């Protein structure tokens, strides 16, 4: 329903105490999608409603609910997994992330993110967007990317905006000139590395069995998995001005190219990086294969399937190191489940899962 100006003023002039009580009750009753859209609609009525709704709606860490778009950049709940699934399109090289709305492994779902694969001479980029039809790096919907090396064994996740106030933007050739014509759009936001992923020979040392992953979360301290630990929190999307002139880099040394695949220190923090590793599979005598317990969330055996847990800093693992932080697995020809929890966000989990899709010449 479209409101006229006088009606908008009457809603905006409602006493703040009464308005807050009304919005609190609406937020409390509409817990799950698709009814959750009522909460979003309330935030769009006027500025006063939006400000109160932003205060009323709690973080995914506390509720396990993804309400506003920024929720996909915020860590998931501590005590449970947020259940999602990914649909792959082989013809268009696109991947769409959905939030599970039912107990089904792949229902209609609520769209969260999309990614598209772009292969270049020496690297492969997966552009991640808030909109399924806007995959350009020059779009305002661009929120980050995943970049791999030529062999598909090392990856870097870049966020379009910093996780910390002191994060440094990595230099990147965002435009390529051919015959004095720009063929790649200018990235409207920065490239801030938030994770480094590496793949090794799989756990059996041969072409069979699960791959071995090593994921260094540059933006998350290792202490974040503890009960009182804290992970970085983004509260809004920020895009740099379109008037900002692009920086062109036509010549780069080999050392500068290699820096893209090396982790960077946490700015202003003494804590070490959070490191994620594969949860070790167990040999199933009856099935005669290596197995992981996905609690019914994975139904098809695949080398892409994985579960990641936190690696112990000092070698002494505690209960927090047994919790699966992210799991990914196949349930259909082009359908995969993706579940994650604190301190990882949906954006980071999606990017990590995208790395599993990439061809790994040295690991297969």
NORVEN-V268801 format. One record per residue. N is the residue number from 1. RES is the residue in three letters. SS is DSSP state (H for helix, E for strand, C for the rest). OMEGA is omega in degrees with one decimal (* if undefined). BURIAL is I if it has 16 or more other C-alpha atoms within 10 Angstrom, else O. Layout:
BEGIN
((N | RES | SS | OMEGA | BURIAL) (N | RES | SS | OMEGA | BURIAL))
END
This chain:
BEGIN
((1 | UNK | C | -179.6 | O) (2 | UNK | C | -178.0 | O) (3 | UNK | C | 175.5 | O) (4 | UNK | C | -177.4 | O) (5 | UNK | H | 178.3 | O) (6 | UNK | H | 179.2 | O) (7 | UNK | H | 178.5 | O) (8 | UNK | H | -179.6 | O) (9 | UNK | H | -180.0 | O) (10 | UNK | H | 176.5 | O) (11 | UNK | H | -177.9 | O) (12 | UNK | H | -177.5 | I) (13 | UNK | C | 178.0 | O) (14 | UNK | C | 178.6 | O) (15 | UNK | C | -173.9 | O) (16 | UNK | H | -179.6 | O) (17 | UNK | H | 178.8 | O) (18 | UNK | H | -179.9 | O) (19 | UNK | H | -179.8 | I) (20 | UNK | H | -179.8 | I) (21 | UNK | H | 178.7 | O) (22 | UNK | H | -177.2 | O) (23 | UNK | H | 176.8 | I) (24 | UNK | H | -180.0 | I) (25 | UNK | H | 177.4 | O) (26 | UNK | H | -178.2 | I) (27 | UNK | H | -177.5 | I) (28 | UNK | H | -176.1 | O) (29 | UNK | H | -178.8 | O) (30 | UNK | C | -172.8 | O) (31 | UNK | C | -172.7 | I) (32 | UNK | C | 172.8 | O) (33 | UNK | C | 9.7 | I) (34 | UNK | C | -178.9 | O) (35 | UNK | C | 179.5 | O) (36 | UNK | C | -179.2 | I) (37 | UNK | H | 176.1 | O) (38 | UNK | H | 178.3 | O) (39 | UNK | H | 178.9 | I) (40 | UNK | H | 179.6 | I) (41 | UNK | H | 178.3 | O) (42 | UNK | H | -179.5 | I) (43 | UNK | H | -179.0 | I) (44 | UNK | C | -178.3 | O) (45 | UNK | C | -179.7 | O) (46 | UNK | C | -175.2 | O) (47 | UNK | H | -178.2 | O) (48 | UNK | H | 177.0 | I) (49 | UNK | H | -178.2 | I) (50 | UNK | H | -179.5 | I) (51 | UNK | H | -179.6 | O) (52 | UNK | H | 180.0 | I) (53 | UNK | H | 178.8 | I) (54 | UNK | H | 176.8 | O) (55 | UNK | H | -175.2 | O) (56 | UNK | H | -176.9 | I) (57 | UNK | C | -178.5 | I) (58 | UNK | C | -177.2 | O) (59 | UNK | C | 175.7 | I) (60 | UNK | H | 178.1 | I) (61 | UNK | H | -175.9 | I) (62 | UNK | H | -173.3 | O) (63 | UNK | H | -174.5 | O) (64 | UNK | C | -178.6 | I) (65 | UNK | C | 174.4 | I) (66 | UNK | C | -172.9 | I) (67 | UNK | C | -178.8 | I) (68 | UNK | C | -179.4 | I) (69 | UNK | H | -178.8 | O) (70 | UNK | H | -179.8 | O) (71 | UNK | H | -178.2 | I) (72 | UNK | H | 175.9 | I) (73 | UNK | H | -177.0 | I) (74 | UNK | C | -177.5 | I) (75 | UNK | E | 178.8 | I) (76 | UNK | C | -178.6 | I) (77 | UNK | C | -178.2 | I) (78 | UNK | C | -170.8 | I) (79 | UNK | C | -179.9 | O) (80 | UNK | C | 179.3 | I) (81 | UNK | C | 170.5 | I) (82 | UNK | E | -173.8 | I) (83 | UNK | E | 179.8 | I) (84 | UNK | E | 172.1 | I) (85 | UNK | E | -176.7 | I) (86 | UNK | E | 174.1 | I) (87 | UNK | E | -178.2 | I) (88 | UNK | E | 172.8 | I) (89 | UNK | E | -177.6 | O) (90 | UNK | C | -175.5 | O) (91 | UNK | C | -178.0 | O) (92 | UNK | C | -178.4 | O) (93 | UNK | C | 179.8 | O) (94 | UNK | E | -178.5 | I) (95 | UNK | E | -178.5 | I) (96 | UNK | E | -179.9 | I) (97 | UNK | E | 179.8 | I) (98 | UNK | E | 172.8 | I) (99 | UNK | E | 177.1 | I) (100 | UNK | C | 177.6 | I) (101 | UNK | C | 178.9 | I) (102 | UNK | C | 178.3 | O) (103 | UNK | C | 178.7 | O) (104 | UNK | C | -177.4 | O) (105 | UNK | C | -179.9 | I) (106 | UNK | C | 178.1 | I) (107 | UNK | C | 178.7 | O) (108 | UNK | C | 172.9 | O) (109 | UNK | C | 173.6 | I) (110 | UNK | E | -178.7 | I) (111 | UNK | E | 178.4 | I) (112 | UNK | E | -174.8 | I) (113 | UNK | E | 175.0 | I) (114 | UNK | E | 177.7 | I) (115 | UNK | E | 176.6 | I) (116 | UNK | E | -177.1 | I) (117 | UNK | E | 176.7 | I) (118 | UNK | E | -178.8 | O) (119 | UNK | E | 176.9 | O) (120 | UNK | C | -173.3 | O) (121 | UNK | C | -174.5 | O) (122 | UNK | C | -178.9 | O) (123 | UNK | C | 174.0 | O) (124 | UNK | E | 179.2 | I) (125 | UNK | E | 170.2 | I) (126 | UNK | E | -179.6 | I) (127 | UNK | E | -176.6 | I) (128 | UNK | E | -172.9 | I) (129 | UNK | E | 175.4 | I) (130 | UNK | C | -176.2 | I) (131 | UNK | C | -176.5 | I) (132 | UNK | C | -177.9 | I) (133 | UNK | C | 179.6 | O) (134 | UNK | C | -175.6 | I) (135 | UNK | C | -179.0 | I) (136 | UNK | C | 175.0 | I) (137 | UNK | C | 178.1 | I) (138 | UNK | C | -178.5 | I) (139 | UNK | C | 176.2 | I) (140 | UNK | C | 179.4 | I) (141 | UNK | C | 179.2 | I) (142 | UNK | E | -179.2 | I) (143 | UNK | E | 179.3 | I) (144 | UNK | E | -179.9 | I) (145 | UNK | E | 172.4 | I) (146 | UNK | E | 179.4 | I) (147 | UNK | E | 178.9 | I) (148 | UNK | E | 172.9 | I) (149 | UNK | C | -174.4 | I) (150 | UNK | C | -177.0 | I) (151 | UNK | C | -178.0 | O) (152 | UNK | C | -179.0 | I) (153 | UNK | C | 179.4 | I) (154 | UNK | E | -176.9 | I) (155 | UNK | E | 173.2 | I) (156 | UNK | E | 174.5 | I) (157 | UNK | E | 178.4 | I) (158 | UNK | E | 173.8 | I) (159 | UNK | E | 179.7 | I) (160 | UNK | C | 177.9 | I) (161 | UNK | C | -174.2 | I) (162 | UNK | C | 174.8 | I) (163 | UNK | C | 177.8 | I) (164 | UNK | C | -179.4 | I) (165 | UNK | C | -176.0 | O) (166 | UNK | C | -179.4 | O) (167 | UNK | C | 178.8 | I) (168 | UNK | C | 179.7 | O) (169 | UNK | C | 177.8 | I) (170 | UNK | C | 176.2 | O) (171 | UNK | C | -178.3 | O) (172 | UNK | C | 176.3 | O) (173 | UNK | C | -175.9 | I) (174 | UNK | C | 176.8 | I) (175 | UNK | C | 177.0 | I) (176 | UNK | C | -177.7 | I) (177 | UNK | E | 174.9 | O) (178 | UNK | E | -177.2 | O) (179 | UNK | C | 178.0 | O) (180 | UNK | C | 177.5 | O) (181 | UNK | E | 178.6 | O) (182 | UNK | E | -177.6 | O) (183 | UNK | C | 174.3 | O) (184 | UNK | C | -176.5 | O) (185 | UNK | C | 177.7 | O) (186 | UNK | C | 177.6 | I) (187 | UNK | C | -174.8 | I) (188 | UNK | C | -179.8 | I) (189 | UNK | C | -174.5 | I) (190 | UNK | C | 173.7 | I) (191 | UNK | C | -178.5 | I) (192 | UNK | E | -178.6 | I) (193 | UNK | E | -179.2 | I) (194 | UNK | E | 178.7 | I) (195 | UNK | E | 175.1 | I) (196 | UNK | E | -176.8 | I) (197 | UNK | E | 176.1 | I) (198 | UNK | E | 177.8 | I) (199 | UNK | E | 177.2 | I) (200 | UNK | E | 172.4 | I) (201 | UNK | C | -174.6 | I) (202 | UNK | C | -169.8 | I) (203 | UNK | C | 179.4 | I) (204 | UNK | C | 178.9 | O) (205 | UNK | C | 179.9 | O) (206 | UNK | C | -177.8 | O) (207 | UNK | C | 179.2 | O) (208 | UNK | C | 176.2 | O) (209 | UNK | C | -176.5 | I) (210 | UNK | C | 176.9 | I) (211 | UNK | C | 176.9 | I) (212 | UNK | E | -178.8 | I) (213 | UNK | E | 176.8 | I) (214 | UNK | E | -172.8 | I) (215 | UNK | E | 178.2 | I) (216 | UNK | E | -179.3 | I) (217 | UNK | E | -175.7 | I) (218 | UNK | E | -173.2 | I) (219 | UNK | E | -175.4 | I) (220 | UNK | E | 177.6 | I) (221 | UNK | E | -179.5 | I) (222 | UNK | H | -178.7 | I) (223 | UNK | H | -176.3 | I) (224 | UNK | H | -177.9 | I) (225 | UNK | H | 178.8 | I) (226 | UNK | C | -174.7 | O) (227 | UNK | C | -179.4 | O) (228 | UNK | C | 179.8 | O) (229 | UNK | C | -177.0 | O) (230 | UNK | C | 175.1 | I) (231 | UNK | C | 178.6 | I) (232 | UNK | C | -176.8 | I) (233 | UNK | C | 174.1 | O) (234 | UNK | C | -176.1 | I) (235 | UNK | C | 178.3 | O) (236 | UNK | C | 174.6 | O) (237 | UNK | C | 177.8 | O) (238 | UNK | C | 178.5 | O) (239 | UNK | C | 179.6 | I) (240 | UNK | C | -177.1 | O) (241 | UNK | C | 178.9 | O) (242 | UNK | C | -179.3 | O) (243 | UNK | C | -179.9 | O) (244 | UNK | C | -176.3 | O) (245 | UNK | C | 179.6 | O) (246 | UNK | C | 176.2 | O) (247 | UNK | C | -177.3 | O) (248 | UNK | C | 178.7 | O) (249 | UNK | C | -176.2 | O) (250 | UNK | C | -177.8 | O) (251 | UNK | C | 178.3 | O) (252 | UNK | C | 178.8 | O) (253 | UNK | C | 178.2 | O) (254 | UNK | H | -178.5 | O) (255 | UNK | H | -179.5 | O) (256 | UNK | H | 177.6 | O) (257 | UNK | H | -178.6 | O) (258 | UNK | H | -179.3 | O) (259 | UNK | H | -179.7 | O) (260 | UNK | H | -175.1 | I) (261 | UNK | H | 176.8 | I) (262 | UNK | C | 179.5 | I) (263 | UNK | C | 178.9 | I) (264 | UNK | C | -177.7 | I) (265 | UNK | C | 174.6 | O) (266 | UNK | C | -177.8 | I) (267 | UNK | C | 174.5 | O) (268 | UNK | C | -179.3 | O) (269 | UNK | C | 179.2 | O) (270 | UNK | C | -176.9 | O) (271 | UNK | C | 177.5 | O) (272 | UNK | C | 177.2 | I) (273 | UNK | E | 168.9 | I) (274 | UNK | E | 178.9 | I) (275 | UNK | E | 178.4 | I) (276 | UNK | E | 179.3 | I) (277 | UNK | E | 178.1 | I) (278 | UNK | E | 168.2 | I) (279 | UNK | C | -174.3 | I) (280 | UNK | C | 176.9 | I) (281 | UNK | C | 177.9 | I) (282 | UNK | E | -179.8 | O) (283 | UNK | E | -179.7 | O) (284 | UNK | E | -175.8 | O) (285 | UNK | C | -176.9 | O) (286 | UNK | C | -179.5 | O) (287 | UNK | C | -178.9 | O) (288 | UNK | C | 177.9 | O) (289 | UNK | E | 176.9 | O) (290 | UNK | E | -174.1 | I) (291 | UNK | E | 171.1 | O) (292 | UNK | C | 180.0 | I) (293 | UNK | C | 179.6 | O) (294 | UNK | C | 178.6 | I) (295 | UNK | C | 175.8 | O) (296 | UNK | C | -176.5 | O) (297 | UNK | C | 178.2 | I) (298 | UNK | C | -175.1 | I) (299 | UNK | C | -177.2 | O) (300 | UNK | E | 177.6 | O) (301 | UNK | C | -179.6 | O) (302 | UNK | C | 176.7 | O) (303 | UNK | C | -179.7 | I) (304 | UNK | C | -177.1 | I) (305 | UNK | C | 177.1 | I) (306 | UNK | E | 169.6 | I) (307 | UNK | E | -179.6 | I) (308 | UNK | E | 176.2 | I) (309 | UNK | E | 179.8 | I) (310 | UNK | E | 176.9 | I) (311 | UNK | C | -179.1 | I) (312 | UNK | C | -178.0 | I) (313 | UNK | C | -175.1 | O) (314 | UNK | C | 179.9 | O) (315 | UNK | C | 179.0 | O) (316 | UNK | C | -176.5 | O) (317 | UNK | C | 175.8 | O) (318 | UNK | C | -179.8 | O) (319 | UNK | H | -178.6 | O) (320 | UNK | H | -179.8 | O) (321 | UNK | H | 177.1 | I) (322 | UNK | C | -178.0 | O) (323 | UNK | C | 175.6 | I) (324 | UNK | C | -178.8 | I) (325 | UNK | C | 176.5 | I) (326 | UNK | E | 174.8 | I) (327 | UNK | E | -173.7 | I) (328 | UNK | E | -179.1 | I) (329 | UNK | E | -173.8 | I) (330 | UNK | E | 176.3 | I) (331 | UNK | C | 179.3 | I) (332 | UNK | C | -177.2 | O) (333 | UNK | C | -179.2 | O) (334 | UNK | C | -179.8 | O) (335 | UNK | E | -177.0 | I) (336 | UNK | E | 175.3 | I) (337 | UNK | E | 177.8 | I) (338 | UNK | E | 179.4 | I) (339 | UNK | E | -178.5 | I) (340 | UNK | E | 177.0 | I) (341 | UNK | C | 177.8 | I) (342 | UNK | C | 10.5 | I) (343 | UNK | C | -178.1 | I) (344 | UNK | C | 175.8 | I) (345 | UNK | E | 177.9 | I) (346 | UNK | H | 178.6 | I) (347 | UNK | H | -179.3 | I) (348 | UNK | H | 179.4 | I) (349 | UNK | H | 179.5 | I) (350 | UNK | H | -179.7 | I) (351 | UNK | H | 177.9 | I) (352 | UNK | H | 179.8 | I) (353 | UNK | H | 177.5 | I) (354 | UNK | H | 179.7 | I) (355 | UNK | H | 179.8 | I) (356 | UNK | H | 179.5 | I) (357 | UNK | H | -173.6 | O) (358 | UNK | C | 178.5 | I) (359 | UNK | C | -178.2 | O) (360 | UNK | C | -174.3 | I) (361 | UNK | C | -174.8 | O) (362 | UNK | C | -173.9 | O) (363 | UNK | C | -174.7 | I) (364 | UNK | C | * | O))
END
